[in-house]
Amino acid sequence: MLQEKVAALLNDQVNKEFYSAYLYLDFSNYFEARGLDGFANWYKIQAQEERDHAMLFYQYLQNNNAKVTLEAIAKPDKNLDSDMAVLQAGLEHELYVTSLINAIYAAAHEVKDFRTMQFLDWFVKEQGEEETNAHDLISKMELFGSDPKSLYMLNSELASRVYSAPSLTL
Ligand code: FEO
């Protein structure tokens, strides 16, 4: 049995991950309207990854006989008034998600819930990668964003991202 606080935080994370998917779809939508289809592709795939994260939390709860409660998903509320603002909102969001994962980890640790800690290990590593990806996008945009030819090349690079299922299975 999952301890009540740990189960509640895991349940909340289902919602937070679906919100992340929603947020990145909004980013994708922004770039689609800008005509930057590579950026739009990159964020659409990011949204798929977030949906996968949500499903992993959902499945983990079910596998541990915990009831899943699905709450309303909030409307994406980030200020998307420039390409850089979008990329920075992405990094800010990933740092927030890392803090959420850490909080669940800490709660699991407190009650010696080693199974949940082991489940979360994958997400701890994943958050490191997601923060790095968000940082890299900002660095590339800083370097190349102001030159149309370079931006075209960067957009082409991001267009090549393809979806792959998460390496964690439950
Ligand atoms: Fe599910 Fe981007 O963290």
Backbone and ligand atoms as CSV (ligand in chain L), in Angstrom:
chain,resi,resn,atom,element,x,y,z
A,1,MET,N,N,0.837,-1.217,0.000
A,1,MET,CA,C,0.000,0.000,0.000
A,1,MET,C,C,0.864,1.256,0.000
A,2,LEU,N,N,0.475,2.203,-0.829
A,2,LEU,CA,C,1.201,3.479,-0.833
A,2,LEU,C,C,0.728,4.323,0.350
A,3,GLN,N,N,1.654,5.006,0.973
A,3,GLN,CA,C,1.290,5.927,2.047
A,3,GLN,C,C,0.454,7.063,1.449
A,4,GLU,N,N,-0.471,7.590,2.218
A,4,GLU,CA,C,-1.470,8.542,1.710
A,4,GLU,C,C,-0.857,9.776,1.033
A,5,LYS,N,N,0.142,10.373,1.688
A,5,LYS,CA,C,0.743,11.592,1.127
A,5,LYS,C,C,1.487,11.280,-0.181
A,6,VAL,N,N,2.188,10.159,-0.194
A,6,VAL,CA,C,2.928,9.764,-1.411
A,6,VAL,C,C,1.935,9.521,-2.552
A,7,ALA,N,N,0.860,8.800,-2.249
A,7,ALA,CA,C,-0.155,8.511,-3.274
A,7,ALA,C,C,-0.774,9.806,-3.808
A,8,ALA,N,N,-1.025,10.764,-2.905
A,8,ALA,CA,C,-1.640,12.038,-3.323
A,8,ALA,C,C,-0.702,12.809,-4.242
A,9,LEU,N,N,0.576,12.809,-3.899
A,9,LEU,CA,C,1.546,13.529,-4.739
A,9,LEU,C,C,1.703,12.847,-6.105
A,10,LEU,N,N,1.698,11.523,-6.106
A,10,LEU,CA,C,1.797,10.785,-7.374
A,10,LEU,C,C,0.564,11.066,-8.242
A,11,ASN,N,N,-0.595,11.110,-7.579
A,11,ASN,CA,C,-1.833,11.397,-8.311
A,11,ASN,C,C,-1.794,12.805,-8.902
A,12,ASP,N,N,-1.289,13.738,-8.126
A,12,ASP,CA,C,-1.183,15.121,-8.601
A,12,ASP,C,C,-0.230,15.198,-9.802
A,13,GLN,N,N,0.781,14.354,-9.777
A,13,GLN,CA,C,1.765,14.390,-10.870
A,13,GLN,C,C,1.153,13.916,-12.203
A,14,VAL,N,N,0.147,13.053,-12.136
A,14,VAL,CA,C,-0.568,12.657,-13.367
A,14,VAL,C,C,-1.093,13.922,-14.040
A,15,ASN,N,N,-1.737,14.751,-13.241
A,15,ASN,CA,C,-2.306,15.999,-13.751
A,15,ASN,C,C,-1.212,16.953,-14.249
A,16,LYS,N,N,-0.139,17.057,-13.486
A,16,LYS,CA,C,0.946,17.978,-13.844
A,16,LYS,C,C,1.603,17.582,-15.166
A,17,GLU,N,N,1.730,16.269,-15.392
A,17,GLU,CA,C,2.349,15.796,-16.635
A,17,GLU,C,C,1.410,16.017,-17.831
A,18,PHE,N,N,0.124,15.823,-17.610
A,18,PHE,CA,C,-0.821,16.127,-18.694
A,18,PHE,C,C,-0.821,17.631,-18.973
A,19,TYR,N,N,-0.694,18.429,-17.916
A,19,TYR,CA,C,-0.579,19.880,-18.126
A,19,TYR,C,C,0.667,20.195,-18.957
A,20,SER,N,N,1.774,19.509,-18.655
A,20,SER,CA,C,3.006,19.723,-19.424
A,20,SER,C,C,2.765,19.425,-20.907
A,21,ALA,N,N,2.050,18.338,-21.172
A,21,ALA,CA,C,1.727,17.991,-22.555
A,21,ALA,C,C,0.915,19.113,-23.212
A,22,TYR,N,N,-0.026,19.625,-22.473
A,22,TYR,CA,C,-0.896,20.696,-22.955
A,22,TYR,C,C,-0.080,21.963,-23.233
A,23,LEU,N,N,0.838,22.253,-22.297
A,23,LEU,CA,C,1.692,23.435,-22.420
A,23,LEU,C,C,2.560,23.328,-23.676
A,24,TYR,N,N,3.161,22.158,-23.893
A,24,TYR,CA,C,4.040,22.010,-25.055
A,24,TYR,C,C,3.258,21.977,-26.367
A,25,LEU,N,N,2.019,21.519,-26.296
A,25,LEU,CA,C,1.171,21.631,-27.499
A,25,LEU,C,C,0.924,23.102,-27.824
A,26,ASP,N,N,0.771,23.896,-26.776
A,26,ASP,CA,C,0.572,25.333,-26.961
A,26,ASP,C,C,1.826,25.960,-27.587
A,27,PHE,N,N,2.999,25.516,-27.134
A,27,PHE,CA,C,4.259,25.998,-27.722
A,27,PHE,C,C,4.318,25.607,-29.203
A,28,SER,N,N,3.954,24.358,-29.469
A,28,SER,CA,C,3.965,23.852,-30.845
A,28,SER,C,C,3.042,24.697,-31.724
A,29,ASN,N,N,1.912,24.992,-31.176
A,29,ASN,CA,C,0.916,25.813,-31.859
A,29,ASN,C,C,1.473,27.214,-32.164
A,30,TYR,N,N,2.196,27.781,-31.203
A,30,TYR,CA,C,2.824,29.095,-31.392
A,30,TYR,C,C,3.792,29.042,-32.574
A,31,PHE,N,N,4.653,28.021,-32.590
A,31,PHE,CA,C,5.659,27.952,-33.647
A,31,PHE,C,C,5.049,27.593,-35.012
A,32,GLU,N,N,3.977,26.827,-34.985
A,32,GLU,CA,C,3.270,26.521,-36.241
A,32,GLU,C,C,2.784,27.833,-36.866
A,33,ALA,N,N,2.209,28.685,-36.035
A,33,ALA,CA,C,1.702,29.973,-36.525
A,33,ALA,C,C,2.834,30.870,-37.017
A,34,ARG,N,N,4.025,30.696,-36.456
A,34,ARG,CA,C,5.206,31.475,-36.857
A,34,ARG,C,C,5.808,30.958,-38.160
A,35,GLY,N,N,5.383,29.770,-38.601
A,35,GLY,CA,C,5.953,29.155,-39.798
A,35,GLY,C,C,7.242,28.402,-39.506
A,36,LEU,N,N,7.537,28.189,-38.235
A,36,LEU,CA,C,8.742,27.430,-37.856
A,36,LEU,C,C,8.318,25.984,-37.545
A,37,ASP,N,N,8.167,25.206,-38.625
A,37,ASP,CA,C,7.590,23.865,-38.468
A,37,ASP,C,C,8.495,22.897,-37.718
A,38,GLY,N,N,9.820,23.139,-37.743
A,38,GLY,CA,C,10.743,22.275,-37.003
A,38,GLY,C,C,10.580,22.446,-35.501
A,39,PHE,N,N,10.478,23.682,-35.064
A,39,PHE,CA,C,10.227,23.963,-33.642
A,39,PHE,C,C,8.866,23.386,-33.237
A,40,ALA,N,N,7.892,23.560,-34.127
A,40,ALA,CA,C,6.541,23.034,-33.847
A,40,ALA,C,C,6.597,21.514,-33.687
A,41,ASN,N,N,7.381,20.860,-34.555
A,41,ASN,CA,C,7.540,19.406,-34.463
A,41,ASN,C,C,8.202,19.009,-33.144
A,42,TRP,N,N,9.253,19.743,-32.789
A,42,TRP,CA,C,10.007,19.419,-31.568
A,42,TRP,C,C,9.094,19.452,-30.349
A,43,TYR,N,N,8.265,20.477,-30.268
A,43,TYR,CA,C,7.389,20.606,-29.099
A,43,TYR,C,C,6.192,19.650,-29.158
A,44,LYS,N,N,5.785,19.284,-30.357
A,44,LYS,CA,C,4.693,18.311,-30.451
A,44,LYS,C,C,5.175,16.961,-29.919
A,45,ILE,N,N,6.413,16.616,-30.242
A,45,ILE,CA,C,6.977,15.363,-29.728
A,45,ILE,C,C,7.201,15.460,-28.220
A,46,GLN,N,N,7.604,16.634,-27.772
A,46,GLN,CA,C,7.755,16.844,-26.329
A,46,GLN,C,C,6.412,16.617,-25.621
A,47,ALA,N,N,5.348,17.080,-26.243
A,47,ALA,CA,C,4.006,16.877,-25.677
A,47,ALA,C,C,3.683,15.379,-25.575
A,48,GLN,N,N,4.085,14.612,-26.600
A,48,GLN,CA,C,3.842,13.157,-26.566
A,48,GLN,C,C,4.612,12.517,-25.409
A,49,GLU,N,N,5.837,12.997,-25.194
A,49,GLU,CA,C,6.642,12.458,-24.080
A,49,GLU,C,C,5.987,12.758,-22.740
A,50,GLU,N,N,5.412,13.950,-22.633
A,50,GLU,CA,C,4.757,14.329,-21.371
A,50,GLU,C,C,3.515,13.480,-21.124
A,51,ARG,N,N,2.799,13.201,-22.188
A,51,ARG,CA,C,1.635,12.309,-22.057
A,51,ARG,C,C,2.099,10.931,-21.565
A,52,ASP,N,N,3.228,10.464,-22.106
A,52,ASP,CA,C,3.789,9.182,-21.646
A,52,ASP,C,C,4.124,9.243,-20.154
A,53,HIS,N,N,4.700,10.369,-19.729
A,53,HIS,CA,C,5.032,10.515,-18.301
A,53,HIS,C,C,3.756,10.406,-17.461
A,54,ALA,N,N,2.713,11.106,-17.894
A,54,ALA,CA,C,1.439,11.056,-17.169
A,54,ALA,C,C,0.949,9.615,-17.057
A,55,MET,N,N,1.044,8.874,-18.152
A,55,MET,CA,C,0.550,7.497,-18.161
A,55,MET,C,C,1.385,6.587,-17.265
A,56,LEU,N,N,2.674,6.893,-17.134
A,56,LEU,CA,C,3.525,6.095,-16.248
A,56,LEU,C,C,3.105,6.288,-14.781
A,57,PHE,N,N,2.816,7.529,-14.403
A,57,PHE,CA,C,2.346,7.777,-13.029
A,57,PHE,C,C,0.987,7.109,-12.802
A,58,TYR,N,N,0.123,7.224,-13.798
A,58,TYR,CA,C,-1.213,6.620,-13.751
A,58,TYR,C,C,-1.098,5.103,-13.547
A,59,GLN,N,N,-0.233,4.488,-14.359
A,59,GLN,CA,C,-0.064,3.032,-14.309
A,59,GLN,C,C,0.577,2.597,-12.990
A,60,TYR,N,N,1.545,3.384,-12.533
A,60,TYR,CA,C,2.216,3.036,-11.266
A,60,TYR,C,C,1.211,3.032,-10.115
A,61,LEU,N,N,0.338,4.039,-10.082
A,61,LEU,CA,C,-0.694,4.097,-9.044
A,61,LEU,C,C,-1.600,2.869,-9.138
A,62,GLN,N,N,-2.041,2.563,-10.337
A,62,GLN,CA,C,-2.930,1.406,-10.506
A,62,GLN,C,C,-2.230,0.108,-10.124
A,63,ASN,N,N,-0.957,-0.014,-10.501
A,63,ASN,CA,C,-0.205,-1.237,-10.171
A,63,ASN,C,C,-0.066,-1.430,-8.659
A,64,ASN,N,N,-0.193,-0.315,-7.941
A,64,ASN,CA,C,-0.059,-0.377,-6.481
A,64,ASN,C,C,-1.411,-0.251,-5.780
A,65,ASN,N,N,-2.448,-0.579,-6.527
A,65,ASN,CA,C,-3.813,-0.581,-5.983
A,65,ASN,C,C,-4.246,0.748,-5.375
A,66,ALA,N,N,-3.724,1.825,-5.933
A,66,ALA,CA,C,-4.134,3.151,-5.463
A,66,ALA,C,C,-5.157,3.712,-6.437
A,67,LYS,N,N,-6.129,4.416,-5.905
A,67,LYS,CA,C,-7.170,4.984,-6.752
A,67,LYS,C,C,-6.614,6.216,-7.475
A,68,VAL,N,N,-6.884,6.291,-8.775
A,68,VAL,CA,C,-6.461,7.469,-9.544
A,68,VAL,C,C,-7.648,8.423,-9.644
A,69,THR,N,N,-7.409,9.684,-9.315
A,69,THR,CA,C,-8.445,10.710,-9.476
A,69,THR,C,C,-7.981,11.683,-10.547
A,70,LEU,N,N,-8.748,11.785,-11.608
A,70,LEU,CA,C,-8.371,12.686,-12.699
A,70,LEU,C,C,-9.009,14.053,-12.484
A,71,GLU,N,N,-8.148,15.060,-12.373
A,71,GLU,CA,C,-8.627,16.427,-12.160
A,71,GLU,C,C,-8.598,17.204,-13.480
A,72,ALA,N,N,-9.201,18.379,-13.478
A,72,ALA,CA,C,-9.204,19.232,-14.676
A,72,ALA,C,C,-7.774,19.678,-14.997
A,73,ILE,N,N,-7.478,19.744,-16.280
A,73,ILE,CA,C,-6.147,20.200,-16.703
A,73,ILE,C,C,-6.221,21.712,-16.929
A,74,ALA,N,N,-5.287,22.432,-16.305
A,74,ALA,CA,C,-5.308,23.900,-16.397
A,74,ALA,C,C,-5.000,24.379,-17.813
A,75,LYS,N,N,-5.512,25.548,-18.120
A,75,LYS,CA,C,-5.219,26.175,-19.417
A,75,LYS,C,C,-3.760,26.647,-19.424
A,76,PRO,N,N,-3.008,26.374,-20.505
A,76,PRO,CA,C,-1.629,26.885,-20.549
A,76,PRO,C,C,-1.633,28.402,-20.419
A,77,ASP,N,N,-0.802,28.908,-19.506
A,77,ASP,CA,C,-0.884,30.334,-19.176
A,77,ASP,C,C,0.448,31.059,-19.341
A,78,LYS,N,N,1.374,30.472,-20.095
A,78,LYS,CA,C,2.676,31.133,-20.247
A,78,LYS,C,C,2.580,32.261,-21.272
A,79,ASN,N,N,3.429,33.237,-21.055
A,79,ASN,CA,C,3.470,34.387,-21.944
A,79,ASN,C,C,4.299,34.037,-23.193
A,80,LEU,N,N,3.617,33.876,-24.329
A,80,LEU,CA,C,4.316,33.453,-25.540
A,80,LEU,C,C,4.410,34.620,-26.527
A,81,ASP,N,N,5.173,35.643,-26.170
A,81,ASP,CA,C,5.201,36.799,-27.063
A,81,ASP,C,C,6.471,36.910,-27.896
A,82,SER,N,N,7.375,35.946,-27.766
A,82,SER,CA,C,8.538,35.892,-28.660
A,82,SER,C,C,9.083,34.473,-28.641
A,83,ASP,N,N,9.902,34.145,-29.646
A,83,ASP,CA,C,10.473,32.793,-29.709
A,83,ASP,C,C,11.250,32.500,-28.421
A,84,MET,N,N,12.062,33.468,-28.015
A,84,MET,CA,C,12.888,33.264,-26.825
A,84,MET,C,C,12.037,33.129,-25.566
A,85,ALA,N,N,10.940,33.890,-25.498
A,85,ALA,CA,C,10.046,33.788,-24.324
A,85,ALA,C,C,9.497,32.370,-24.200
A,86,VAL,N,N,9.190,31.755,-25.335
A,86,VAL,CA,C,8.664,30.388,-25.321
A,86,VAL,C,C,9.735,29.424,-24.790
A,87,LEU,N,N,10.945,29.560,-25.329
A,87,LEU,CA,C,12.017,28.647,-24.914
A,87,LEU,C,C,12.330,28.821,-23.422
A,88,GLN,N,N,12.299,30.064,-22.968
A,88,GLN,CA,C,12.583,30.303,-21.553
A,88,GLN,C,C,11.461,29.779,-20.664
A,89,ALA,N,N,10.230,29.887,-21.141
A,89,ALA,CA,C,9.094,29.341,-20.393
A,89,ALA,C,C,9.244,27.818,-20.282
A,90,GLY,N,N,9.802,27.202,-21.322
A,90,GLY,CA,C,10.039,25.748,-21.305
A,90,GLY,C,C,11.044,25.367,-20.234
A,91,LEU,N,N,12.130,26.106,-20.144
A,91,LEU,CA,C,13.142,25.810,-19.118
A,91,LEU,C,C,12.571,26.032,-17.720
A,92,GLU,N,N,11.881,27.138,-17.561
A,92,GLU,CA,C,11.266,27.456,-16.264
A,92,GLU,C,C,10.312,26.331,-15.844
A,93,HIS,N,N,9.547,25.844,-16.810
A,93,HIS,CA,C,8.594,24.782,-16.500
A,93,HIS,C,C,9.312,23.486,-16.103
A,94,GLU,N,N,10.375,23.143,-16.814
A,94,GLU,CA,C,11.100,21.914,-16.473
A,94,GLU,C,C,11.740,22.001,-15.092
A,95,LEU,N,N,12.229,23.182,-14.719
A,95,LEU,CA,C,12.801,23.353,-13.377
A,95,LEU,C,C,11.704,23.147,-12.317
A,96,TYR,N,N,10.521,23.623,-12.627
A,96,TYR,CA,C,9.379,23.429,-11.730
A,96,TYR,C,C,9.041,21.936,-11.613
A,97,VAL,N,N,9.005,21.236,-12.749
A,97,VAL,CA,C,8.685,19.803,-12.724
A,97,VAL,C,C,9.753,19.037,-11.924
A,98,THR,N,N,11.007,19.421,-12.078
A,98,THR,CA,C,12.071,18.786,-11.295
A,98,THR,C,C,11.786,18.960,-9.801
A,99,SER,N,N,11.340,20.144,-9.408
A,99,SER,CA,C,11.051,20.383,-7.986
A,99,SER,C,C,9.885,19.494,-7.525
A,100,LEU,N,N,8.923,19.247,-8.406
A,100,LEU,CA,C,7.798,18.370,-8.049
A,100,LEU,C,C,8.269,16.927,-7.859
A,101,ILE,N,N,9.098,16.459,-8.798
A,101,ILE,CA,C,9.623,15.079,-8.706
A,101,ILE,C,C,10.447,14.939,-7.418
A,102,ASN,N,N,11.257,15.946,-7.138
A,102,ASN,CA,C,12.078,15.906,-5.920
A,102,ASN,C,C,11.205,15.853,-4.667
A,103,ALA,N,N,10.095,16.582,-4.692
A,103,ALA,CA,C,9.200,16.602,-3.525
A,103,ALA,C,C,8.553,15.230,-3.314
A,104,ILE,N,N,8.203,14.556,-4.411
A,104,ILE,CA,C,7.617,13.208,-4.257
A,104,ILE,C,C,8.690,12.252,-3.727
A,105,TYR,N,N,9.885,12.410,-4.280
A,105,TYR,CA,C,10.996,11.560,-3.850
A,105,TYR,C,C,11.239,11.734,-2.349
A,106,ALA,N,N,11.237,12.981,-1.905
A,106,ALA,CA,C,11.489,13.268,-0.487
A,106,ALA,C,C,10.393,12.653,0.392
A,107,ALA,N,N,9.148,12.741,-0.066
A,107,ALA,CA,C,8.030,12.173,0.701
A,107,ALA,C,C,8.151,10.647,0.771
A,108,ALA,N,N,8.563,10.032,-0.340
A,108,ALA,CA,C,8.739,8.570,-0.373
A,108,ALA,C,C,9.899,8.158,0.544
A,109,HIS,N,N,10.938,8.948,0.509
A,109,HIS,CA,C,12.118,8.667,1.331
A,109,HIS,C,C,11.767,8.729,2.813
A,110,GLU,N,N,10.963,9.702,3.157
A,110,GLU,CA,C,10.572,9.903,4.556
A,110,GLU,C,C,9.861,8.686,5.142
A,111,VAL,N,N,9.079,8.004,4.316
A,111,VAL,CA,C,8.334,6.834,4.827
A,111,VAL,C,C,8.965,5.508,4.372
A,112,LYS,N,N,10.217,5.601,3.902
A,112,LYS,CA,C,10.964,4.409,3.452
A,112,LYS,C,C,10.200,3.624,2.375
A,113,ASP,N,N,9.608,4.371,1.452
A,113,ASP,CA,C,8.903,3.751,0.324
A,113,ASP,C,C,9.922,3.553,-0.802
A,114,PHE,N,N,10.693,2.474,-0.679
A,114,PHE,CA,C,11.800,2.242,-1.614
A,114,PHE,C,C,11.310,1.938,-3.029
A,115,ARG,N,N,10.143,1.335,-3.124
A,115,ARG,CA,C,9.599,1.019,-4.453
A,115,ARG,C,C,9.313,2.297,-5.239
A,116,THR,N,N,8.687,3.259,-4.549
A,116,THR,CA,C,8.394,4.523,-5.236
A,116,THR,C,C,9.678,5.272,-5.560
A,117,MET,N,N,10.649,5.221,-4.662
A,117,MET,CA,C,11.930,5.878,-4.940
A,117,MET,C,C,12.571,5.273,-6.187
A,118,GLN,N,N,12.506,3.952,-6.292
A,118,GLN,CA,C,13.089,3.289,-7.466
A,118,GLN,C,C,12.341,3.669,-8.744
A,119,PHE,N,N,11.024,3.752,-8.669
A,119,PHE,CA,C,10.212,4.199,-9.804
A,119,PHE,C,C,10.615,5.620,-10.221
A,120,LEU,N,N,10.812,6.475,-9.207
A,120,LEU,CA,C,11.117,7.880,-9.496
A,120,LEU,C,C,12.539,8.107,-10.004
A,121,ASP,N,N,13.427,7.133,-9.766
A,121,ASP,CA,C,14.812,7.288,-10.242
A,121,ASP,C,C,14.853,7.628,-11.740
A,122,TRP,N,N,13.994,6.971,-12.494
A,122,TRP,CA,C,13.952,7.213,-13.949
A,122,TRP,C,C,13.593,8.678,-14.231
A,123,PHE,N,N,12.651,9.199,-13.451
A,123,PHE,CA,C,12.208,10.585,-13.663
A,123,PHE,C,C,13.275,11.593,-13.223
A,124,VAL,N,N,14.032,11.242,-12.196
A,124,VAL,CA,C,15.118,12.129,-11.754
A,124,VAL,C,C,16.113,12.301,-12.900
A,125,LYS,N,N,16.460,11.195,-13.536
A,125,LYS,CA,C,17.397,11.238,-14.660
A,125,LYS,C,C,16.775,11.970,-15.851
A,126,GLU,N,N,15.526,11.653,-16.127
A,126,GLU,CA,C,14.797,12.265,-17.238
A,126,GLU,C,C,14.746,13.791,-17.071
A,127,GLN,N,N,14.514,14.253,-15.857
A,127,GLN,CA,C,14.459,15.704,-15.622
A,127,GLN,C,C,15.797,16.370,-15.916
A,128,GLY,N,N,16.890,15.664,-15.597
A,128,GLY,CA,C,18.209,16.198,-15.937
A,128,GLY,C,C,18.320,16.407,-17.438
A,129,GLU,N,N,17.844,15.414,-18.196
A,129,GLU,CA,C,17.900,15.507,-19.664
A,129,GLU,C,C,16.995,16.615,-20.175
A,130,GLU,N,N,15.821,16.722,-19.583
A,130,GLU,CA,C,14.863,17.736,-20.065
A,130,GLU,C,C,15.375,19.151,-19.791
A,131,GLU,N,N,16.011,19.326,-18.647
A,131,GLU,CA,C,16.591,20.648,-18.348
A,131,GLU,C,C,17.717,20.964,-19.336
A,132,THR,N,N,18.549,19.956,-19.617
A,132,THR,CA,C,19.646,20.157,-20.573
A,132,THR,C,C,19.102,20.517,-21.952
A,133,ASN,N,N,18.082,19.798,-22.395
A,133,ASN,CA,C,17.477,20.094,-23.705
A,133,ASN,C,C,16.948,21.524,-23.765
A,134,ALA,N,N,16.287,21.950,-22.685
A,134,ALA,CA,C,15.713,23.299,-22.660
A,134,ALA,C,C,16.825,24.356,-22.678
A,135,HIS,N,N,17.893,24.094,-21.920
A,135,HIS,CA,C,19.056,25.000,-21.913
A,135,HIS,C,C,19.671,25.078,-23.318
A,136,ASP,N,N,19.841,23.911,-23.951
A,136,ASP,CA,C,20.481,23.851,-25.273
A,136,ASP,C,C,19.693,24.657,-26.308
A,137,LEU,N,N,18.372,24.545,-26.235
A,137,LEU,CA,C,17.536,25.288,-27.191
A,137,LEU,C,C,17.740,26.794,-27.018
A,138,ILE,N,N,17.820,27.224,-25.771
A,138,ILE,CA,C,18.034,28.655,-25.494
A,138,ILE,C,C,19.402,29.095,-26.027
A,139,SER,N,N,20.429,28.285,-25.760
A,139,SER,CA,C,21.787,28.631,-26.234
A,139,SER,C,C,21.822,28.728,-27.757
A,140,LYS,N,N,21.191,27.773,-28.419
A,140,LYS,CA,C,21.192,27.785,-29.891
A,140,LYS,C,C,20.438,28.990,-30.427
A,141,MET,N,N,19.336,29.312,-29.772
A,141,MET,CA,C,18.564,30.468,-30.223
A,141,MET,C,C,19.349,31.761,-30.004
A,142,GLU,N,N,20.075,31.828,-28.900
A,142,GLU,CA,C,20.909,33.010,-28.639
A,142,GLU,C,C,21.980,33.152,-29.728
A,143,LEU,N,N,22.552,32.021,-30.114
A,143,LEU,CA,C,23.630,32.050,-31.107
A,143,LEU,C,C,23.114,32.313,-32.520
A,144,PHE,N,N,22.003,31.662,-32.877
A,144,PHE,CA,C,21.586,31.644,-34.282
A,144,PHE,C,C,20.257,32.324,-34.587
A,145,GLY,N,N,19.490,32.657,-33.533
A,145,GLY,CA,C,18.116,33.114,-33.743
A,145,GLY,C,C,17.970,34.411,-34.517
A,146,SER,N,N,18.989,35.266,-34.455
A,146,SER,CA,C,18.822,36.580,-35.096
A,146,SER,C,C,19.206,36.584,-36.573
A,147,ASP,N,N,19.777,35.479,-37.063
A,147,ASP,CA,C,20.160,35.397,-38.476
A,147,ASP,C,C,19.188,34.447,-39.203
A,148,PRO,N,N,18.437,34.930,-40.192
A,148,PRO,CA,C,17.401,34.101,-40.830
A,148,PRO,C,C,17.922,32.776,-41.384
A,149,LYS,N,N,19.117,32.795,-41.993
A,149,LYS,CA,C,19.652,31.543,-42.567
A,149,LYS,C,C,19.962,30.530,-41.473
A,150,SER,N,N,20.551,31.024,-40.396
A,150,SER,CA,C,20.886,30.132,-39.276
A,150,SER,C,C,19.622,29.618,-38.595
A,151,LEU,N,N,18.629,30.492,-38.494
A,151,LEU,CA,C,17.363,30.076,-37.882
A,151,LEU,C,C,16.704,28.991,-38.741
A,152,TYR,N,N,16.834,29.136,-40.053
A,152,TYR,CA,C,16.298,28.126,-40.974
A,152,TYR,C,C,16.983,26.772,-40.736
A,153,MET,N,N,18.296,26.808,-40.556
A,153,MET,CA,C,19.055,25.572,-40.310
A,153,MET,C,C,18.651,24.946,-38.969
A,154,LEU,N,N,18.510,25.792,-37.970
A,154,LEU,CA,C,18.114,25.294,-36.645
A,154,LEU,C,C,16.717,24.678,-36.710
A,155,ASN,N,N,15.835,25.361,-37.425
A,155,ASN,CA,C,14.476,24.838,-37.599
A,155,ASN,C,C,14.516,23.466,-38.282
A,156,SER,N,N,15.394,23.322,-39.285
A,156,SER,CA,C,15.522,22.035,-40.002
A,156,SER,C,C,16.031,20.947,-39.064
A,157,GLU,N,N,16.974,21.321,-38.201
A,157,GLU,CA,C,17.510,20.342,-37.243
A,157,GLU,C,C,16.386,19.846,-36.317
A,158,LEU,N,N,15.562,20.760,-35.856
A,158,LEU,CA,C,14.497,20.384,-34.918
A,158,LEU,C,C,13.380,19.595,-35.613
A,159,ALA,N,N,13.285,19.772,-36.923
A,159,ALA,CA,C,12.278,19.033,-37.700
A,159,ALA,C,C,12.607,17.537,-37.748
A,160,SER,N,N,13.853,17.196,-37.464
A,160,SER,CA,C,14.261,15.780,-37.592
A,160,SER,C,C,13.979,14.982,-36.310
A,161,ARG,N,N,13.526,15.655,-35.269
A,161,ARG,CA,C,13.236,14.900,-34.039
A,161,ARG,C,C,12.074,13.936,-34.263
A,162,VAL,N,N,12.263,12.682,-33.831
A,162,VAL,CA,C,11.187,11.702,-33.956
A,162,VAL,C,C,10.802,11.177,-32.577
A,163,TYR,N,N,9.572,10.750,-32.483
A,163,TYR,CA,C,9.069,10.227,-31.214
A,163,TYR,C,C,9.655,8.853,-30.908
A,164,SER,N,N,10.044,8.654,-29.675
A,164,SER,CA,C,10.353,7.276,-29.250
A,164,SER,C,C,9.727,7.053,-27.870
A,165,ALA,N,N,9.236,5.864,-27.676
A,165,ALA,CA,C,8.538,5.532,-26.434
A,165,ALA,C,C,9.526,5.597,-25.266
A,166,PRO,N,N,9.032,5.862,-24.057
A,166,PRO,CA,C,9.947,5.956,-22.912
A,166,PRO,C,C,10.662,4.638,-22.641
A,167,SER,N,N,11.886,4.743,-22.114
A,167,SER,CA,C,12.658,3.525,-21.836
A,167,SER,C,C,12.138,2.826,-20.571
A,168,LEU,N,N,11.316,3.524,-19.797
A,168,LEU,CA,C,10.733,2.913,-18.602
A,168,LEU,C,C,9.391,2.285,-18.971
A,169,THR,N,N,9.250,1.017,-18.618
A,169,THR,CA,C,7.943,0.363,-18.813
A,169,THR,C,C,7.507,-0.233,-17.474
A,170,LEU,N,N,6.192,-0.278,-17.275
A,170,LEU,CA,C,5.687,-0.801,-16.003
A,170,LEU,C,C,4.855,-2.039,-16.226
L,1,FEO,FE1,FE,7.528,15.192,-17.698
L,1,FEO,FE2,FE,9.138,17.528,-19.071
L,1,FEO,O1,O,8.829,16.445,-17.565
